[in-house]
Structures are given as structure tokens and as C-alpha cells.
């Protein structure tokens, strides 16, 4: 018999002062940010992988390359993110690389086929999607190192929220950047984020997965909805990078989200203004390249389209759940 079981004096909160007890909620907030951050990043990679597969089909490429995902930083977030990405359908270990000062500490990933080394510029040149998982104090140095090494098509996804997005884009000299911005809300169910020690396990929990769904978050956290717009515009830019015509790009996106014509589909007007849409409708030209900094700081055509369409919201939510194979 374990005589220490259920002894309050051995509990986490034992001996805490009243002011300190008010800070206990920070544990669940931290766990929630990690789960949601990694889950949303995994969802983006799943979308990008599906888009790459469809682009190979549309462009009839004989050489069908996979999506290359780079993770810059091998700390806690970098490790948790890697575990999540290894569980995302369509992503192989050979498509994931990590650059960190101590690659020898990542043997668990190296043994599974993930390439680990310390060369940030090499990672940036290779990656289609690059995750920045570094401390805010390290970000200026890392950005200076990456500046002029990032290919135009490389999508940079920052986990570092302390630096405003416009400044981050200037530091990188790169506008193809996404950053999720989370806010906290009063909630009685925030403890659900503490149910599991690993993000991969948490994302298999139906309650946690539902609470982390981008368009309907709960559990005391909310996501700036411009993130969803930025993800969809990122997908559109991937089509533009391959010179896919606007009509084919719209067809690809509707197939991707399995939209129903009877309840509403994506059109050119969903992404660009009427004058630009009218030009595109009469040509096979690709969409113009979209500046993601503007998407996340200004009103866009997609904003009203996305949040005025319950059907599209349902399609995105269904894809998010499917990414982590919860039936």
C-alpha cells in the first residue's frame, strides 16, 4: 500500500501562498499553448502536403517530391513539434530536418530518420516550410543569419510571439511568414490541457482536439482568426509558386476542402478584390503573390468569406480532426 497516496501535503499546490495559488493557472495555459501551437502547425503541414500532392497531379510532374519541413531549434517546443509532425499523414522522417546547437541530444529522432545538424542557412535553403522555435532573445541573431538565404517559396512559421509580425518580416527580409497569436480567456475547463504529458497523446484525446480546433477553440484559449486566413493564402501562394492558373488553383482548393456546391464554394472573389477577380476569370494567369503580413494585419476578402460560411468552417474543422486520426 502506498501510504503517500492522496496526501495533500505532497501535492503540487501544498505550501503555496494565496498569491502564488492564483498563478497555478499558468501551468494549464502553458500546456494549452504547447498543444495548440504544435497541433495547428501539424495541421498546416498536412494541408501543405496535400497541396503538394495535388500540384504534382495538376502540373503532371514526373518527379514527385515531398514537402520538406525544417525545424530551427531543438528545445522543448522543437522536440514536441517534431513528434507531432512525425504523426502527420503524408510526412516521412526523411522530409523533416532539425537545426540545433546540440544535434547530439536528438538521437531519438535521428534513429527514426530525421536529419539533425547545426546549420541554419542550410536548413533554410532546403525547407519548404521552416518553423522558428527559438527564444525571443535569440531571434534577431537567427533572423540576421537567415536574411538573404530564404527562398521566396519558403513559408516561415514563427512560434516566437514576442516580436510583432511586421518587425519579424523586416528582420527576415521575407514576407511569406505566418505567426499564430493566442489570447487567454476566463474558463473553468482549462485543466483539460494538463491531462497528458505529451502533445501527441493530447491530440488523440477527443476533448482536447475539439478544444484546440482553430475556428472554435475553448479551454481558456482563443486564436486570432487571421491565422486561418493566412494558412489559406499560404496554400494559394504555393499554387502561384508553381504557376498554376487561377481556375485550377480554385479547383484544387475546393477539392482540398471538399466544399459542396450547394452550400457554397471558394471562388476568385474569396481571395482577391472584384477588379482583380474579373481579370483572372478571363485568363489562365496564376493569382498574384499574396503578402502574408498584410493578410494578418489588414482586412481581406477571405476574412468575410471564411467567417460568413458555416459550411467552409465545418470543412476546415473536419480536416483538422482527420489530421490527427480521431474517429
Secondary structure, 3 states (H helix, E strand, C coil): CCCCCCCHHHCCCCCCCHHHHCCCHHHHHHHHHHHHHHHHHHHHHHHHHHHHHHHHHHCCCCCCCCCCEEEECCCHHHHHHHHHHHCCCCCCHHHEEEECCCHHHHHHHHCCCCEEECCHHHHHHHCCEEEECCCHHHHHHHHHHHCCCCCCCCEEEECCCCCCHHHHHHHHCCCCEEECCEEECCCCCHHHHHCCCCHHHHCCCHHHHHHCCCCCCCCCEEECCHHHHHHHHHHHHHHHHCCCCHHHHHHHHHHHHCCCCCCCCCCHHHCCCHHHHHHHHCCCCCCCCCCHHHHHHCCCHHHHHHHCCHHHHHHHHHHHHHHCCCC
